Amino acid sequence: MADDEQQGGGHVDERWIVSYADFITTLFALFVLLYAVAISSANDRIKIWRAMAVALGAKPLMGGERPQLNNPIAKGARPSVKRYHDRALARAQRALEASLSQYPVSGVSLIADEHGLTIRLAASPFFASGQADINPAEKPALDLIVAPLVKLPNPLRIEGFTDSIPISNNRFADNWDLSAARAANVLRYIVDHCALPASRLSLAGYGPYHPVAGNDTEQERARNRRVDIVIPALSRPPLEKATANAR
């Protein structure tokens, strides 16, 4: 009888081992999961968290993000205007997207991120080779670009770029000269068609520097020949507007 009680008591005392083993196994699985998440890409991490949320009975949304099938960034579209908090710039981007849909082969593209919006003009439609005068056929598309900029309080920076092949004509000394002249002509067009204070406008000519592609093929060089209208996002209202609201 004493031996039975001792054996029975031994089984009761050893139950903690089962709970401890379960705890260690769960902890190990957690560390494995955290390691897998740490070495995964951003999209894979989102999928992992969503799978965990569904398994735990939560809605398949993590951090306010949309489901993967409805996520425009996951589909390769332009980043959403929600990535920056400049409402005026967000409205301008939407207006530009709607307007430019009328000119799908205009050579104009929009690039948006948390820093602001870049309106990219491919050089081949807008300028003849080695020239800086704007192609008259592209001015209707340029008018659509200028229109939403009228109400923007943001500064505009016009940047010109070329490919790496040296220019060979008597009008421009080098690619720097050509890129600056193209940027200047776009800036003058904006000034003539948009009542923006000159103090908010600037330009730069980068020549063959700061390429967005290689320079080995004609397709790559065509991507590098461009004029960018860079519109930085405002993190706060302009000083004059904020002062007026405070009165």
URBELMO-V970180 format. One line per field, one symbol per residue. ss: DSSP state (H for helix, E for strand, C for the rest). phi: phi as a letter, one per 20 degrees, with the letter a starting at -180 (. if undefined). psi: psi as a letter, one per 20 degrees, with the letter a starting at -180 (. if undefined). Layout:
ss->???
phi->???
psi->???
//
This chain:
ss->CHHHHHHHHHHHHCHHHHHHHHHHHHHHHHHHHHHHHHCCCHHHHHHHHHHHHHHCCCCCCCCCCCCHHHCCCCCCCCCCHHHCCCHHHHHHHHHHHHHHCCCCCCCEEEEEECCEEEEEEEHHHHECCCCCCECHHHHHHHHHHHHCCCCCCCCEEEEEECCCCCCCCCCCCCHHHHHHHHHHHHHHHHHHHCCCCHHHEEEEECCCCCCCCCCCCHHHHHHHCEEEEEEECCCCCCHHHHHHHHC
phi->.ffffffffffffeffffffffffffffffffffffffeefffffffffffffffeneffccmmefggfdefffenffgffffcdeffffffffffffffffcfdfndcdcdbfeqcdeddffffecfgmcdfffgfefgffffffgfefefeffccecdbceefffcbeecfafgffffffffffffffffdbfdfffedbbbdeleemfdbfcecfffffffeacdeecffeebfggffffffff
psi->ghhghggghhhghjhhhggggggggggghghgghghghjrrghhhghghhgggghjjrqlppkjqrqhhjohhhijrqqqiiiqjnhghggggggggggiiimikijpqpopaiibppopophhhhqqpjrippphhihghhhhghgiigjpiqqpoppqqraipqqmrihphahggghhggghhgghggghjpmpphijqrrqoicjqlqirakhrhgghhhhorppopnqqpirqqghghghhi.
//
